[in-house]
Amino acid sequence: MSRRSRRGRSLRIAGSALALTLLLPAGLLGSAPEAPAAPAVPAHFVVVGPVGDGLAQTEESVRTVGGAVVQSWPQIGVVVASSPDPAFAASVRQQPGVEQAGASRNLAEQLPPAQSTRLETLEGTANGIGTFAADGEEPLEADQWDLPQIKADQANAISQGSKDTTVGVLDYGIDPTHPDLAPNLDVSRSVSCVNEGVPDQSQEAWQPQDPTQDHGTHVSGTIAAARNGVGVAGVAPNVTLASVRVIDDGGFIYPEYAICGFIWAAEHGFDVTNNSYFVDPWYLWCDSDPDQRAAAEAVHRAVAYAEGHDVVNVVSAGNSNWDLSQPIHDTNSPNNGGPTQDRHTGPDCHILPGELPGVVSVSAVGVNAVKSYYSNYGLGSISVTAPGGDARQIPQTPSANGRILSSVPGGGWGWMQGTSMAGPHAAGVAALLRSTHPEWTAQQVIGALNNQSDALPCPKDYDGDGDGVVDAVCTGGSTGAGFYGAGLIDALDAVTK
């Protein structure tokens, strides 16, 4: 029975009951018993405690105040918990073995379901049979203006990366049957983290659930689509990919998902992770709020744990055209249901994981090597820049499409734009560096990625949408650091220096 027909039936039944009531003699009317209250839906929390064996006390404290331990990470001193009590965090903070605690989803589980709308979306598809490919190119490579912009085409003539280098794609999952990705995908190290942050290695869990969940497959093609005579080419077309699903069916990336993903990367030998997302439900997580502070600390610990296991973590800077070095007026958080807050955020507020120490934060440029109109920026907040696409900057390609062309679920290819597309270019170059210099540490790779980037000067008057009004101000002069960090990544230097 459809939802609509069920609703119509319930209304008809309610009308009949009302008519029967009106026909009964008054003396036969009695007070109807109150319906029992529906049990509260459990909400999710992160509880921060000591690293190691001492976390057992934290787990016991969770249970003492009526919570359930969903997942425990003694490696970083974090417990993922659930409780139907919205006051659980306040209660458990008073218990032994608890340093911090907070709701990881803003108690949205106890509100009507919401759907995320802030991931980049597919903006057109391409025929997989290209007609403009030069000898030795992939069929659709003529539309990949992004590869020559960072000299990836020249780099691939020297090295396409090593199978011993693994890039974990923390995203919506990777289509394991896509002809451009299947040759490089390691299913044995792929996992889903979206069941409350508990690892699940079943393929049904970590692969995209339908064609609309295309984000992870698209960024994966940019990193490592094989040079196999099919479709497109990746920046590092011979490295290994692993699918780490951290985006749920609603399009959200909650702290417990990201925590699981970074720990998985650390403990399964990944060399690089790509993180084309920010952690929900807050665009910026503020230390002045105890719930947000606890979740941010838990994610920080997970990222630091991955760094401690020699993982290079590449993250996208975001698509709000915000200057991250300045106070930000945020009117869209939380984004997962319920009323949003009008917040003027200061230096105690940060995008996760994009503004955490040690990560490589990537802004986006279009074909003209100018900041994409949507890209976040900020002096000291951007590490490097990379092609993310910009529909307003038109390339001299067969399609004249300024977005990024890559793989999508179902064996197809399509265009997207966003810093989500810039990040995987940088992850691909990091993978080439790790392949060329397997003896280098993660910190050495990050240093080389920055040092080898080509500086882009600040534009004099930046008008991203062409309306005659300055849309952003770049600081850094000839260095362009405010928009571009160290500069535009260079794949050729990654394989020759």
SEMIMAR-402324 format. One line per 10 residues: number of its first residue (from 1); their letters; for each residue z, y negated, x negated of N, C-alpha, C. Coordinates in steps of 0.02 Angstrom, whole numbers. Each point is the difference from the previous one (the first is absolute). Layout:
BEGIN
NUM	A	Z/Y/X/Z/Y/X/Z/Y/X; ...
END
This chain:
BEGIN
1	MSRRSRRGRS	0/60/-43/0/-60/43/0/-62/-44; -41/-47/15/-3/-61/-40/63/-42/9; 12/-45/-49/58/-44/6/-6/-42/63; -62/-23/15/-9/-42/59/14/38/63; -24/63/5/12/38/61/72/17/8; 35/14/-55/72/13/5/36/-61/27; -20/-59/-26/33/-61/23/-12/-11/74; -62/11/22/-15/-9/71/39/48/43; 8/62/-24/37/49/38/73/-20/5; 29/-26/-54/70/-19/2/11/-58/48
11	LRIAGSALAL	-48/-46/4/7/-55/46/-3/25/72; -44/47/13/-4/27/68/64/35/19; 29/39/-46/63/34/15/55/-50/12; 3/-52/-41/51/-51/9/-7/-34/68; -61/-13/23/-11/-30/65/24/45/56; -12/65/-5/22/47/51/75/3/3; 33/-1/-58/73/2/0/29/-62/33; -30/-58/-12/24/-61/31/-7/4/75; -56/25/25/-9/6/72/51/47/31; 15/56/-32/49/47/25/68/-33/3
21	TLLLPAGLLG	18/-39/-51/65/-34/0/7/-47/59; -52/-36/17/4/-48/54/7/34/67; -19/63/7/4/36/63/67/35/9; 40/7/-52/64/34/6/52/-45/33; 44/29/40/56/-39/28/43/-27/-56; 27/-60/12/39/-33/-52/57/42/-26; 32/40/45/58/39/-20/-16/55/-48; -65/18/-3/-19/55/-45/-19/-24/-69; -3/-67/-7/-17/-26/-66/59/4/-47; -11/23/-59/54/2/-50/-24/-30/-65
31	SAPEAPAAPA	44/-10/-46/-18/-27/-66/-32/55/-41; -61/-14/-23/-34/49/-42/34/3/-68; 7/60/-28/31/4/-66/-43/-34/-52; 32/-34/-48/-38/-33/-52/-33/51/-46; -63/-14/-17/-36/44/-46/32/-4/-69; 6/56/-33/30/-3/-67/-43/-42/-47; 31/-37/-43/-36/-43/-47/-39/43/-50; -61/-20/-14/-40/37/-49/32/-6/-68; 1/54/-38/30/-3/-67/-39/-48/-44; 36/-36/-41/-32/-48/-45/-44/37/-51
41	VPAHFVVVGP	-57/-28/-14/-46/29/-49/29/-13/-70; 2/51/-43/26/-12/-67/-42/-50/-38; 32/-47/-33/-32/-48/-45/7/25/-71; -40/-29/-45/0/22/-70/32/-53/-44; 34/25/-52/37/-43/-45/-9/25/-72; 8/-45/-48/7/20/-69/71/-19/-22; 30/47/-36/68/-9/-25/-2/8/-76; 22/-51/-35/-3/-1/-72/68/16/-30; 0/47/-47/62/21/-31/-10/14/-74; 45/38/-30/-6/15/-71/-56/50/-14
51	VGDGLAQTEE	-28/-5/-59/-52/47/-22/34/65/-21; -32/57/17/25/65/-23/47/33/50; 46/39/-28/44/41/42/44/-43/46; 14/-61/-20/42/-43/41/-30/-15/68; -64/12/10/-31/-14/64/25/47/54; 31/56/-20/29/45/50/53/-36/42; 38/-44/-31/50/-39/37/-35/-47/50; -56/-28/-20/-39/-43/45/-24/39/60; -25/60/-11/-23/43/55/58/15/48; 58/14/-28/58/15/43/20/-61/41
61	SVRTVGGAVV	-5/-59/-29/16/-61/36/-49/-12/57; -63/17/-11/-50/-5/54/21/42/59; 21/62/-14/20/45/54/66/-22/33; 44/-29/-40/65/-21/27/-7/-50/57; -49/-44/-6/-9/-51/52/-54/20/51; -16/64/3/-44/25/52/-73/1/-16; -18/-11/-63/-70/1/-19/-22/69/-23; -65/8/-6/-29/62/-26/-38/-16/-64; 7/44/-49/-37/-7/-63/-69/29/11; -51/-43/-5/-69/22/9/-30/22/-67
71	QSWPQIGVVV	12/-39/-52/-26/16/-67/46/-33/-50; 16/38/-52/43/-27/-53/-37/-1/-65; 5/-57/-35/-33/-7/-65/52/-16/-53; 36/50/-26/51/-14/-51/-29/-29/-63; -66/10/-12/-33/-28/-59/7/-75/-4; 3/-32/60/3/-73/1/60/-25/40; 41/45/26/59/-20/37/-16/-29/68; -44/33/37/-20/-25/66/1/58/51; 29/-14/58/-1/47/56/-38/-32/57; -47/37/28/-32/-20/63/39/32/56
81	ASSPDPAFAA	23/-40/48/44/24/53/-28/-21/67; 25/33/52/-16/-20/68/63/-2/42; 0/-42/51/57/-5/45/-22/-36/63; 24/22/58/-16/-37/61/40/-65/7; 49/-9/-44/44/-59/5/-30/-58/-38; -19/-54/34/-29/-58/-37/49/-31/-49; 64/13/8/50/-27/-46/15/47/-58; -40/52/-8/12/49/-52/5/-31/-69; -47/-45/-17/-1/-29/-67/64/-37/-14; 23/-40/47/62/-37/-10/59/47/-10
91	SVRQQPGVEQ	0/56/37/55/48/-6/0/36/-66; -59/23/-21/-2/41/-61/11/-42/-62; -13/-65/4/13/-43/-58/73/-1/-20; 45/17/47/72/-1/-13/25/66/-30; -45/49/-8/20/66/-21/-6/9/-76; 37/49/-27/-4/12/-72/-69/27/-20; -21/-18/-61/-64/23/-26/-59/-38/27; 12/-55/35/-54/-39/29/-1/-69/-32; -55/-16/-32/-8/-66/-32/-35/-49/47; -51/24/36/-36/-40/48/-27/46/55
101	AGASRNLAEQ	-16/-29/57/-30/38/54/-36/-48/47; -55/24/29/-36/-43/46/-51/38/40; -18/-26/58/-53/29/41/-66/-9/-35; -38/54/-6/-64/-4/-36/-58/-21/45; 10/3/66/-54/-17/46/20/-53/51; 53/-37/-16/24/-52/45/18/27/69; 24/63/2/20/33/63/-57/3/50; -62/-2/-23/-58/0/45/-8/66/37; 31/54/-26/-4/64/36/29/-5/69; 45/-49/11/33/-8/64/-36/-52/44
111	LPPAQSTRLE	-61/-19/-20/-43/-46/38/-64/36/20; -40/-29/46/-64/31/17/-43/6/-63; -42/53/-4/-40/10/-60/-47/-59/-14; -10/-14/-64/-46/-53/-21/-54/31/-43; -54/-37/-9/-56/23/-42/-15/-54/-52; -4/20/-63/-15/-47/-52/-73/-23/4; -11/-64/-14/-68/-27/0/-17/-35/-65; 40/10/-53/-10/-40/-60/-33/36/-58; -22/63/9/-39/32/-52/-72/-23/4; -34/-2/-57/-70/-18/0/-39/49/42
121	TLEGTANGIG	-51/-24/35/-39/42/45/-72/6/-26; -32/54/21/-69/12/-18/-45/-52/33; -45/-30/-40/-44/-53/25/-72/19/-14; -22/56/29/-69/22/-8/-5/63/-42; -49/41/14/-12/62/-36/-68/-2/-34; -10/46/-48/-62/2/-38/-32/68/6; -65/1/-1/-37/63/-3/9/30/-69; 18/63/-3/15/32/-64/-61/11/-44; -60/-11/27/-61/10/-40/-25/-68/-21; 16/-22/-60/-21/-65/-24/-73/0/-21
131	TFAADGEEPL	-32/-56/6/-71/-6/-18/-11/-48/-58; 54/-28/-27/-7/-49/-53/32/22/-66; 22/63/-3/36/23/-59/-47/5/-60; 24/-25/-56/-36/8/-63/13/69/-29; -39/19/-49/10/64/-32/71/5/-27; 32/56/15/68/11/-24/54/-31/43; -18/-37/51/49/-30/46/12/46/60; 57/-10/31/13/33/63/-42/-32/55; -13/37/55/-46/-25/51/17/-69/28; 65/-15/6/21/-64/29/26/-50/-52
141	EADQWDLPQI	-8/16/-62/30/-41/-53/-29/-70/-3; -63/-9/23/-30/-67/-1/39/-49/43; 38/26/49/41/-44/42/71/-8/-27; 15/31/-55/67/-6/-30/0/-55/-53; -3/-62/21/2/-57/-46/64/-3/-40; 52/33/27/66/-2/-31/1/37/-67; -41/53/-8/2/38/-62/-25/-40/-60; -59/-31/4/-20/-42/-58/44/-61/-10; 33/-24/52/43/-58/-9/56/15/-50; 26/61/1/53/18/-47/-26/45/-56
151	KADQANAISQ	-67/6/-5/-34/38/-53/15/75/4; 13/24/61/14/72/8/-63/41/-10; -58/-27/18/-61/37/-11/-13/12/-74; 14/-51/-41/-7/8/-73/53/48/-27; 60/-6/26/54/44/-22/-16/73/14; -29/14/58/-14/69/19/-53/32/-43; -41/-40/-32/-49/27/-47/33/26/-62; 62/-22/-12/39/22/-58/52/51/20; 36/-13/53/53/45/24/8/-8/75; 8/56/34/13/0/71/72/20/16
161	GSKDTTVGVL	40/3/-54/70/19/9/10/74/-10; 63/20/-5/18/69/-14/31/33/62; -16/65/9/32/38/54/75/5/-10; 22/-10/-62/72/4/-14/38/-62/23; -36/-51/23/31/-61/25/1/3/76; 59/-8/29/8/5/72/21/-66/30; -35/-21/53/18/-60/38/24/22/68; 62/-16/15/27/13/67/-16/-58/46; -32/15/56/-19/-51/48/51/1/57; 47/-48/-1/51/-6/51/-30/-40/58
171	DYGIDPTHPD	-19/35/54/-40/-33/51/-1/43/64; -57/-2/35/-10/34/64/-21/73/-8; -5/23/-62/-27/67/-13/-73/-4/-21; -23/52/-33/-68/5/-25/-36/56/37; -61/-14/23/-40/52/32/-18/53/-53; 27/61/7/-11/51/-53/-70/29/1; -39/-14/52/-68/28/4/-53/-50/-20; 19/-62/-15/-51/-50/-15/-37/19/-64; -68/0/1/-37/24/-59/10/-43/-62; 19/-63/7/12/-42/-58/71/9/-28
181	LAPNLDVSRS	45/30/38/70/4/-20/24/71/-13; -27/48/37/23/69/-7/-3/26/-72; -51/-18/-40/-1/26/-69/60/-22/-42; 31/-55/19/55/-28/-42/69/6/32; 5/27/60/64/1/35/41/61/-16; 62/-11/-21/47/54/-14/43/11/62; -18/50/39/38/12/62/69/29/-15; 8/32/-58/64/31/-16/55/-51/-13; -19/-62/-16/50/-52/-12/-4/-55/53; -32/13/55/-3/-48/55/57/14/49
191	VSCVNEGVPD	21/-53/35/60/6/42/0/-55/53; 36/13/53/14/-52/50/74/-18/-3; 13/-65/8/69/-25/0/18/-34/66; -42/8/52/9/-40/61/42/35/53; 26/60/-15/49/31/44/69/-18/-23; 21/-61/14/66/-27/-17/12/-3/-75; -53/-1/-40/8/-2/-72/15/66/-32; -14/55/36/11/67/-26/-67/28/-23; -7/23/-62/-64/25/-24/-26/60/39; -65/-1/16/-33/54/36/-68/10/-33
201	QSQEAWQPQD	-11/58/-32/-62/12/-37/-55/32/42; 11/10/63/-54/30/40/-58/-49/5; -60/27/-5/-59/-43/2/-5/-38/66; 21/32/54/-2/-33/65/42/-63/1; 52/-1/-42/45/-58/-2/-28/-56/-43; -30/15/-57/-19/-53/-47/-71/-26/8; -42/35/36/-68/-25/10/-3/-49/59; -52/-42/4/-6/-44/58/-4/40/65; 30/-27/52/2/36/64/-62/-13/42; -35/-54/-12/-61/-16/37/-40/-51/-40
211	PTQDHGTHVS	-63/-13/19/-42/-44/-41/25/-72/-6; 44/-22/45/25/-68/-5/50/-7/-57; 27/55/-25/46/-2/-56/-40/3/-65; -38/-53/-11/-51/0/-53/22/-35/-64; 57/-35/3/21/-43/-55/8/37/-66; 34/57/1/13/38/-61/-63/31/-29; -44/23/43/-62/29/-24/-44/-53/-32; 2/-61/28/-40/-54/-28/25/-21/-69; 66/-11/-7/24/-21/-66/-9/56/-51; 3/63/21/-9/56/-46/-70/1/-29
221	GTIAAARNGV	-50/-16/41/-68/-3/-25/-10/-53/-52; 33/-57/9/-4/-52/-51/30/23/-66; 53/38/3/31/24/-62/-42/54/-33; -21/50/39/-26/60/-33/-53/38/40; -43/-34/38/-57/35/30/-42/29/-56; -18/63/6/-35/35/-53/-71/-26/-9; -23/0/-62/-71/-12/-13/-36/67/6; -21/15/61/-27/67/15/-65/-3/40; -32/-58/0/-62/-6/38/10/-11/74; 62/-16/20/16/-9/71/36/-67/8
231	GVAGVAPNVT	-22/-42/47/37/-58/20/11/-52/-53; 64/-13/-16/21/-54/-45/31/29/-64; 17/-45/-45/35/18/-62/67/-36/-2; 50/34/-29/64/-31/-11/4/-32/-68; 53/-38/-11/11/-32/-65/13/53/-54; 36/53/18/16/54/-46/-20/66/33; -65/16/2/-24/53/44/15/71/-21; 37/10/-54/17/68/-20/75/13/-2; 41/-49/19/72/11/-1/21/38/63; 60/24/-1/27/40/56/36/-45/50
241	LASVRVIDDG	-9/15/63/34/-36/54/51/47/33; 54/-29/25/48/35/42/15/-43/61; 1/31/58/13/-36/62/75/0/14; 29/-60/5/71/-7/17/3/-43/63; 7/32/56/-3/-38/63/66/-36/12; -3/-67/4/59/-40/14/-10/-46/61; -57/5/33/-14/-40/60/0/47/59; 41/-14/51/5/45/57/-55/-14/51; 0/38/54/-53/-7/50/0/-67/34; 57/-35/-1/4/-67/28/-24/-54/-48
251	GFIYPEYAIC	-16/19/-63/-23/-48/-49/56/-32/-40; 61/28/2/57/-31/-34/18/38/-64; 25/-38/-48/27/27/-63/73/-21/-3; 44/44/20/71/-17/-1/31/18/-69; 57/-30/-16/29/11/-67/7/73/-19; 22/42/47/11/70/-17/-65/36/-19; -57/-24/28/-64/29/-19/-18/-18/-73; 7/-64/-16/-17/-23/-67/46/32/-52; 65/5/16/47/31/-46/-22/71/-17; -16/38/51/-24/69/-8/-62/1/-44
261	GFIWAAEHGF	-47/-47/12/-63/0/-37/10/-13/-74; 42/-49/-17/10/-16/-70/38/56/-36; 47/31/33/36/55/-32/-47/60/-10; -43/12/49/-49/54/-6/-45/-13/-61; -23/-61/-7/-44/-17/-56/36/11/-67; 63/-20/-2/39/7/-62/8/73/-19; 11/43/48/18/69/-13/-59/48/0; -60/-26/11/-59/44/1/-54/-22/-50; 22/-36/-51/-43/-13/-56/-56/-49/12; 8/-47/47/-52/-50/11/1/-51/-57
271	DVTNNSYFVD	-59/-23/-17/-6/-51/-52/-3/-70/29; -29/-7/59/-10/-64/33/12/10/75; 29/-49/33/-1/0/74/-35/-63/24; -35/7/56/-30/-57/34/38/-12/65; 20/-62/10/41/-18/58/-31/-59/36; -48/14/43/-35/-53/37/34/-12/67; 61/-24/-3/40/-11/61/59/-43/-18; 36/-24/50/67/-24/-10/46/37/48; 63/4/-18/48/40/39/20/-37/64; -5/34/55/19/-27/66/75/10/12
281	PWYLWCDSDP	28/-35/50/-33/-45/47/4/-74/-19; 25/-16/-59/7/-69/-21/-54/-18/-49; -36/-54/12/-49/-23/-48/34/-19/-65; 59/-28/5/42/-14/-58/70/27/15; 30/34/-49/66/29/8/50/-46/-36; 50/-23/37/45/-53/-24/69/28/-16; 25/-17/-59/65/25/-23/58/-28/41; -12/-56/35/53/-30/40/17/42/61; -44/46/19/12/44/57/22/68/-28; 59/26/19/23/62/-31/-44/60/15
291	DQRAAAEAVH	-32/2/59/-45/56/14/-61/-3/-45; -30/-59/-5/-60/-7/-42/17/11/-73; 57/-25/-21/20/7/-70/7/74/-19; 30/40/44/10/71/-15/-67/37/-5; -45/-13/47/-65/34/-2/-39/-21/-62; 3/-65/-17/-36/-24/-58/27/31/-64; 66/7/-4/30/32/-58/-21/72/-6; -5/35/56/-20/70/-1/-72/7/-25; -45/-42/25/-69/2/-23/-5/-19/-74; 39/-51/-20/1/-21/-70/20/58/-45
301	RAVAYAEGHD	51/37/21/22/57/-41/-55/53/-5; -36/12/54/-54/50/-1/-56/-21/-46; -19/-64/2/-53/-25/-44/23/4/-73; 62/-20/-12/27/4/-69/2/72/-24; 15/47/45/2/71/-18/-70/23/-22; -51/-21/37/-68/18/-19/-18/-31/-67; 18/-64/-10/-14/-32/-64/36/37/-57; 61/22/13/37/38/-50/-32/67/-17; -43/24/44/-38/61/-13/-71/-15/-21; -9/-61/-28/-63/-19/-32/-59/-6/48
311	VVNVVSAGNS	14/-24/60/-53/-11/50/-17/-75/2; -66/-15/-1/-24/-69/11/-8/-10/75; 36/-47/28/-3/-12/72/-39/-64/14; -58/9/32/-44/-56/16/8/-16/74; 10/-64/16/12/-20/69/-45/-59/19; -16/-5/64/-40/-54/25/43/-59/20; -25/-61/-14/42/-60/8/8/-23/72; -45/20/45/6/-19/70/-54/-49/22; -8/-5/66/-58/-33/30/18/-60/43; 53/-36/-15/22/-55/42/-17/-69/-29
321	NWDLSQPIHD	-36/-3/-57/-13/-63/-35/65/-38/-14; 52/37/-16/65/-30/-17/4/-14/-75; 32/-55/-17/20/-12/-69/69/32/-8; 1/56/-33/62/39/-5/51/-31/-45; -20/-52/-37/48/-34/-44/38/-54/36; -17/-13/64/30/-53/39/36/29/61; 46/-38/32/29/22/63/-54/14/52; 11/50/40/-51/22/49/29/-3/70; -40/-26/45/18/-2/71/-28/63/33; 43/47/15/-19/65/28/18/1/74
331	TNSPNNGGPT	-51/6/42/11/3/73/-21/67/29; -14/50/-42/-28/63/24/45/60/-11; 60/-11/-25/46/56/-13/58/-1/50; 24/59/17/-27/66/-15/-64/14/41; -41/45/-27/-66/10/30/-6/65/40; 56/32/15/-3/65/32/32/1/70; -1/-56/34/26/-2/67/60/-46/7; 11/-24/60/55/-46/11/-19/-71/-22; 46/-47/8/-15/-70/-17/-6/-10/-75; -48/-41/-20/-6/-18/-70/45/-59/-15
341	QDRHTGPDCH	13/-12/-64/44/-54/-22/-42/-56/-31; 23/-60/9/-30/-58/-33/42/-14/-61; -25/21/-59/41/-2/-61/-33/-43/-53; 39/-42/-32/-22/-35/-60/33/36/-58; -40/41/-33/28/43/-52/0/-33/-68; 49/17/-40/8/-29/-66/-5/51/-55; 28/-15/-58/-8/44/-59/37/66/7; 42/8/51/34/64/9/-41/48/42; -61/-19/19/-42/41/43/-62/22/-39; -20/63/9/-53/29/-41/-43/47/42
351	ILPGELPGVV	-65/2/-17/-44/52/26/14/65/-36; 5/54/37/9/66/-29/-63/42/8; -22/34/-53/28/0/-68/-32/-53/-45; -41/-45/27/-42/-43/-40/36/-48/-46; 63/-18/15/36/-47/-42/59/33/-36; -2/65/-6/53/35/-38/-16/-2/-74; 51/1/-42/-12/-1/-73/-40/60/-22; -45/-12/-47/-36/55/-32/-64/22/32; -14/-22/62/-62/22/32/-57/-46/-22; -61/25/10/-61/-40/-12/-22/-27/67
361	SVSAVGVNAV	8/-65/11/-18/-32/63/-70/-29/-5; -43/16/48/-71/-15/-6/-22/-46/57; -28/-57/-18/-32/-44/49/-74/18/5; -35/-31/48/-70/19/13/-48/-58/-11; -59/18/-25/-55/-48/-6/-61/29/36; -48/-45/16/-64/20/26/-52/4/-54; -63/6/20/-54/10/-49/-7/-59/-47; 21/-60/19/-5/-59/-43/58/-5/-49; 43/50/-2/59/0/-43/46/-59/16; 4/-17/64/45/-51/26/47/33/50
371	KSYYSNYGLG	62/-22/1/50/29/45/-28/11/71; 10/60/25/-18/15/70/41/-43/46; -29/-21/56/33/-50/43/67/23/26; 11/65/5/61/28/29/53/16/-52; -18/5/-63/44/29/-50/62/-42/-13; 58/33/-3/60/-33/-25/-9/-17/-74; 41/-45/-24/-5/-24/-68/68/-27/-21; 5/-30/-59/63/-31/-21/13/10/-73; 17/-54/-34/15/3/-72/61/45/-11; -9/51/-42/54/47/-14/4/58/50
381	SISVTAPGGD	-40/-2/53/2/52/51/-60/47/-3; -52/-19/-37/-61/39/-5/-7/24/-72; -15/65/-9/-11/28/-67/-72/-9/-21; -46/24/41/-72/-2/-14/-36/-10/66; -66/-11/-5/-41/-3/60/-56/51/-5; -29/17/58/-53/50/3/-41/-11/63; -60/27/4/-40/-9/60/31/33/61; 14/-42/50/25/25/64/-48/-14/57; -52/-39/-16/-50/-17/50/16/-65/35; -53/-33/22/6/-62/38/-66/-10/37
391	ARQIPQTPSA	2/7/65/-61/-4/41/-33/-68/-6; 37/-51/-24/-28/-67/-6/-34/-12/-68; 8/47/-46/-35/-3/-64/-54/55/2; -63/-20/1/-55/46/14/-32/25/-65; -2/65/-10/-31/27/-61/-75/8/7; -34/4/-57/-72/15/-1/-8/76/-4; 15/32/55/-5/73/6/-43/17/60; -22/63/7/-42/17/57/32/-17/67; 64/9/6/34/-13/63/22/-72/7; 4/-37/-55/28/-68/-1/69/-2/32
401	NGRILSSVPG	39/52/-11/67/6/29/51/-12/-54; 42/-51/10/49/-19/-50/64/41/0; 4/48/44/59/44/3/-8/57/-51; 48/46/-1/0/56/-47/-24/63/36; -51/33/-29/-27/61/28/34/60/-32; 24/46/42/32/60/-25/-1/54/53; 33/56/-15/0/58/43/46/-8/61; -18/33/55/41/0/60/2/72/27; 51/17/40/6/69/25/-61/23/38; -12/65/-4/-58/30/33/-62/2/-43
411	GGWGWMQGTS	7/-15/-64/-57/4/-45/-43/-61/-1; 25/-57/24/-40/-61/3/22/-52/-50; -30/-60/6/15/-56/-44/0/-64/41; 41/-48/-20/4/-61/39/32/-56/-40; 0/-59/30/24/-61/-34/68/-21/26; 43/-21/-45/63/-32/15/11/-57/-48; 45/-46/17/20/-51/-47/75/-10/5; 31/-18/-56/72/-11/-2/26/12/-69; 62/-23/-12/30/17/-65/11/75/-5; -1/35/57/2/73/-1/-59/30/-36
421	MAGPHAAGVA	-56/-38/-1/-59/23/-36/2/-22/-73; 36/-54/-14/6/-23/-69/45/47/-41; 56/20/29/47/43/-34/-31/63/-30; -40/37/38/-29/62/-28/-49/-11/-57; -32/-59/-3/-40/-14/-60/45/-2/-61; 57/-34/6/47/-3/-56/29/68/-15; 14/40/51/26/67/-11/-52/43/-37; -64/-10/17/-53/36/-34/-4/-19/-73; 6/-64/-16/-2/-21/-69/62/26/-37; 58/-1/32/60/29/-30/-10/74/-15
431	ALLRSTHPEW	-36/35/44/-14/71/-11/-47/9/-59; -48/-45/-8/-44/4/-59/40/-12/-64; 47/-47/1/42/-13/-57/43/61/-17; 28/32/50/42/59/-12/-42/58/-25; -63/3/21/-45/53/-24/-20/-12/-72; -13/-63/-17/-22/-18/-68/57/5/-50; 60/-17/24/60/-1/-44/56/41/32; -8/66/1/52/41/33/68/-4/-33; 1/-25/-61/64/-6/-36/38/-63/19; -31/-46/34/32/-63/18/50/9/56
441	TAQQVIGALN	53/-39/-2/48/-1/55/-27/-43/57; 34/4/56/-20/-41/57/3/-74/-17; 51/-21/-37/6/-70/-19/-56/-22/-46; -22/45/-44/-56/-17/-43/-65/-7/41; -8/43/49/-59/-4/43/-1/-65/39; 58/-19/28/4/-63/37/-14/-59/-46; 26/3/-61/-13/-54/-47/-74/-6/-16; -33/57/-10/-72/-2/-15/-40/-24/60; 19/22/60/-34/-22/61/1/-76/5; 58/-29/-14/6/-73/2/-38/-34/-57
451	NQSDALPCPK	9/26/-61/-29/-32/-59/-76/3/-1; -28/53/29/-72/9/0/-34/-35/59; 38/-27/46/-30/-34/57/-32/-66/-23; -52/-20/35/-38/-60/-16/25/-58/42; 24/-52/-35/29/-57/36/-51/-34/44; 21/-20/59/-41/-38/47/34/-67/11; -34/-56/-10/33/-65/8/14/-15/73; 48/-42/11/15/-23/68/-61/-39/28; -20/14/62/-51/-43/31/28/-69/11; -43/-51/-4/23/-69/5/27/-14/70
461	DYDGDGDGVV	-38/14/50/21/-10/70/-16/64/38; 51/39/15/-11/66/31/-4/-7/75; -59/15/27/-12/-3/72/-30/67/21; 45/48/13/-23/68/12/-42/10/62; 12/-41/52/-38/10/62/-55/-52/9; -8/-45/-48/-56/-47/2/5/-54/52; 61/-16/22/6/-51/52/16/-69/-29; -3/-7/-66/12/-64/-31/73/-16/-14; 45/47/17/72/-9/-10/23/48/-55; 38/-25/-47/27/42/-54/48/51/30
471	DAVCTGGSTG	-14/64/-13/40/53/31/55/27/-44; -4/-12/-65/51/25/-46/-7/-40/-65; 56/-6/-35/0/-37/-64/18/48/-55; -45/3/-49/9/46/-57/34/-37/-57; 54/28/-26/33/-28/-58/-18/43/-61; -3/-32/-57/-16/36/-61/-62/-25/-36; -35/-47/32/-57/-31/-34/-53/50/-21; -18/-3/-64/-53/43/-26/19/73/-1; 64/15/1/22/70/1/-9/31/69; 2/-41/53/-7/25/68/57/44/22
481	AGFYGAGLID	57/-3/-35/54/48/11/27/-2/71; -1/-58/32/28/-4/67/-38/41/51; -66/5/-9/-41/42/45/-11/70/-28; -8/5/-66/-29/61/-29/45/36/-51; 60/-26/-11/43/31/-49/-33/-1/-69; -2/57/-34/-31/3/-66/-75/-4/3; -29/10/59/-72/-5/7/-31/60/34; -67/3/-2/-39/53/32/0/62/-44; 20/57/29/4/62/-38/-67/18/-32; 3/38/-56/-59/15/-39/-2/75/-15
491	ALDAVTK	-42/37/35/-4/72/-9/-32/19/-66; -47/-41/-24/-33/16/-64/49/-3/-58; 41/-51/-1/51/-4/-53/48/60/4; 12/24/60/48/55/9/-23/64/-35; -66/9/-8/-25/61/-31/-24/-11/-71; 1/-62/-24/-26/-14/-68/52/-30/-46; 57/-19/24/50/-32/-43/65/40/-1
END
